[in-house]
């Protein structure tokens, strides 16, 4: 929003308001913190992750990054933000995560991204992309 101050941005649920269908949203974190399997300080890292996920720290991270907090959303006033139209959906948990949030590993998304580019450039076929996705899923 800072890069395009003359534009109006708004978060919108699907289907659009007034359609008669029940609205829902897709909401997933676009950031994450994790602990590597080879970490020599797993306990300290786990303590840090617990601390950073507390509402106060999550709220500060959201404020600085321009996003929404990963926890404590029910206590956040979104009425004067781009999220105002979906505030009730978020607070009531009427959303689902992006499908790739539950994929078994990052290789699946990498195969999809690379594969789609290949289809667009003629270097891959839909069948070859599906095969690479299946192989990545099994890793």
C-alpha positions, 0 to 999 in steps of 0.5 A, spaced: 500 500 500 505 504 501 508 503 494 501 505 491 498 510 495 493 513 490 490 506 489 485 503 494 486 496 496 481 492 500 480 484 502 474 481 500 471 474 501 468 470 496 462 469 494 461 477 493 457 480 498 449 480 496 450 474 492 446 470 496 451 465 498 455 464 504 461 468 504 468 465 506 475 466 505 482 463 504 487 466 509 494 463 511 500 466 513 505 468 508 511 468 513 513 462 518 519 461 523 521 454 524 527 450 527 531 446 523 532 438 524 540 439 525 539 445 530 543 444 536 539 449 541 532 446 539 529 447 546 531 455 546 528 455 539 522 452 541 521 457 547 523 463 542 517 460 537 512 460 543 514 467 545 513 470 538 507 467 537 504 470 543 498 475 542 503 481 544 509 479 539 504 477 534 501 483 534 507 487 533 510 483 528 503 484 524 504 491 525 511 492 522 510 487 516 503 490 515 499 483 515 495 480 520 497 477 527 497 469 527 494 469 533 489 474 537 485 476 531 479 476 535 482 482 539 484 486 533 480 492 531 480 491 523 474 496 522 479 502 519 483 497 515 483 494 508 481 487 512 474 491 514 470 487 509 472 480 512 473 482 519 467 478 522 469 472 517 476 472 520 474 473 528 469 467 527 474 463 523 470 462 517 476 461 512 480 456 510 488 455 509 491 455 502 491 448 499 499 448 499 499 449 507 498 442 508 502 439 502 507 434 505 513 438 503 516 444 499 518 440 493 511 439 491 510 447 490 517 447 487 515 442 482 508 446 481 511 453 480 517 450 475 512 446 471 507 451 470 512 455 467 514 450 463 507 449 460 507 456 459 513 456 455 512 449 451 518 446 455 513 441 459 506 438 458 501 438 463 502 430 464 509 431 465 508 436 471 503 432 474 508 426 474 513 431 477 508 433 482 506 426 484 514 424 485 515 430 489 509 429 494 512 422 495 518 425 497 
